[in-house]
């Protein structure tokens, strides 16, 4: 039987920090093993909209925890992940950079492929 691929996805395009572990399923459909999201609505409410610098700093503060929770909830280890993916756009560049940087770092450290859209 062919090995089913498992990927860690990272999303930091605007005001939510998110990570999910997704596994290929029979018939090439995806099975979501975990999906962890942290919203920044409260941080931006008083400004009437998203403030890019505040959003980027919140991503930096939360991204490690969010990724670790996604891995833990998926019941997989990082070594069992076949690749890493991160959102490259559209979005706020200062926010996108957070997810892209950590995604590339994880992929490089594990010698796994990295994908972005």
Long-range contacts (C-beta under 8 A, 24 or more apart in sequence): 5-82, 5-83, 6-33, 6-74, 6-76, 6-80, 6-81, 6-82, 7-81, 7-82, 7-83, 7-84, 7-85, 7-115, 8-67, 8-70, 8-71, 8-78, 8-81, 8-83, 8-84, 8-85, 8-103, 8-106, 9-84, 9-85, 9-86, 10-63, 10-67, 10-84, 10-85, 10-86, 10-87, 10-99, 10-102, 10-103, 11-86, 11-87, 11-99, 12-59, 12-63, 12-86, 12-87, 12-91, 12-95, 12-96, 12-98, 12-99, 13-87, 13-89, 13-90, 13-91, 13-92, 13-95, 13-96, 13-99, 14-50, 14-55, 14-91, 14-92, 14-95, 15-39, 15-40, 15-41, 15-43, 15-44, 15-50, 15-55, 15-58, 15-95, 16-40, 17-58, 17-59, 17-62, 17-63, 17-66, 18-66, 19-63, 19-66, 19-67, 19-69, 19-70, 20-70, 21-70, 21-71, 21-73, 21-74, 21-76, 21-81, 33-73, 33-74, 33-75, 33-76, 34-69, 34-70, 34-71, 34-72, 34-73, 34-74, 35-70, 36-66, 36-69, 36-70, 36-73, 37-66, 38-62, 38-65, 38-66, 50-92, 52-92, 52-94, 52-95, 53-94, 55-92, 55-94, 55-95, 56-92, 56-94, 56-95, 56-97, 56-98, 59-95, 59-98, 59-99, 60-98, 63-98, 63-99, 63-102, 64-102, 67-102, 67-106, 78-106, 78-110, 79-110, 81-110, 81-112, 82-112, 82-113, 83-107, 83-112, 83-113, 83-114, 83-115, 84-110, 84-112, 84-113, 84-114, 84-115, 85-114, 85-115, 85-116, 85-117, 86-114, 86-115, 86-116, 87-116, 87-117, 88-116, 88-117, 89-117
